[in-house]
Amino acid sequence: MASLFLIQALKNSREKILVFFGAVLIIVTIVGTIMYLIEGPSSGFVSIPVSIYWAIVTITTVGYGDISPVTPWGQFIASLLMLTGYAIIAVPTGILTSEISKTKKITFVGEKNHFCRDCGHQIAEKNANYCSNCGSELHTK
């Protein structure tokens, strides 16, 4: 039952998470490009893709240490990116937690007022076996 809540919450939040993931990709592309311009090949930032790799490793707080900034501006940007990484971990967690809460609320209300667990559609017929909206099997106790 708990896995159903998680699956439904993931389905409901996929658009928000995809938009957020797209924003993160834009951030690492911009920061990676800026770091390539600031640090240059002498610091290990030999190309923009390598610099984007560094930004991804930094923002995810993995930090392999194979490339690191040496200029004050590069270190400042790296510090901001590291702090941003913590927020980036928290946002999808909040989105998913909110959707799990909504899913549980629909399901618990559904057992009392006959709502579909999958789509939240109100079921008019109390003895229905399938949802008239999405066709899902209605699990009654």
N, C-alpha and C positions, 0 to 999 in steps of 0.2 A: 504494500500500500504506500509506503514512504517513497519507493522508487517511482510510483505513478505521479506523486506530487512533484518530484524533481523533473521528470520528463515533461510534464505539462508546463511547469514553470520555465523550463528551457525553451519549449516551443513558443510560449507567450512572450518571452523576453528576447528572442533571437534577433528581432529587428533593432532593438535598443543596443544590444551587445555588438551587432555588426556595425552600426553607426559609430559606436565608441571605438571599436577595433580599427575602423577606417581613420578616425581622428588620430589614434595612436600611430598608425602607419605614416600619416602626414607629418606628425611631430617628429618621428625618428628620421624621416627623409630630410626635413628642413634642418634639424639639428646636426645630422650627419654631414650635410652639405656645408653648413657653417663651420663645423669642426675641420673639414677638409681645407677650407679656405684659411682658417686661423692657424691650424697646426702645420699642415703641409706634410709632404713625404718624409721629411727629416725626423718627424716624431712618430712615424709608423702609419700615418693616415695617407696611404699611397694612392688611393682612389676614392671616389664618392661611395661606391658599394662597400668598400672596406670601412669607411667612416660610418655608414648606415649600420653595418654589422656592429661596430663599436657602440653606437647609440642604442641598439636593441639589447645588447649585453648589459649596458649600463642601466637602461630604464627598467629592465626586468630584475635588477639587483643581483645578477649572476656574477658579473665582474671577474672575468678570467684573468685580466691583468696583462694580456698579450699586447695590448695597445693602451697607452695612457697619455693624456695631455701633459705638456711640459710648460706651456706659456701660462701666465696668470689669467688671461682671458679664457683660454681653453679650460683651465681648472675651474674657473668660475661657472662656465656653462655646464661643465660636467657635474658640478655640485648641484646646480638647479635641476639638471636632468635626473640625478639620483633622488632628490626630494620629490620630484614629480612621479618617479617610479612607485613610491609608496602610495600615493593617491591613486595611481592607475590600478594598483592591485585592489584597492578598497572599492572603487566604483562598480565594477562588475559584480562583486560580492553583494553590494547593496541592492543592485538591480535584481539579482537572482533571489535574494531573500525577500524582497518586496513581492515578487511574483509567486513565490512559494506561499507566502501569507495569503495572497489573493486567491490562489488555487485552493488552499485549505478552506477558506471562508466559503467559496462557492460550493465545495463538496459538502461541508457540514450543513450549510443552508439547504443544499440540494436534498439531503436525506429527509429533511423535515418538509420542504415545500416542493419537492419533485423537480429538481433542476438536473440537467445532464452534467455529469462529471467532466466530460471532455470539452464541451463547447459552452456550457453555462446556460443553454436554452431552457426556458421553463416548459415543463411537460404538462400538457393539459389533462391527459388521460392518466389516472393514477395507476392503472394496471398495465401500462405500456412496457414492452420488453426492449424496445429500441427507440432511440431519439428520432423525432420526426425532422430535426434540423440537420444532424450530421450522420445519423445512422448507427451511432455507437450503441453497443449493448448497455442497457441500464442495469446496473448492479444494485439490486435491492436486498435488504436483509430481512 
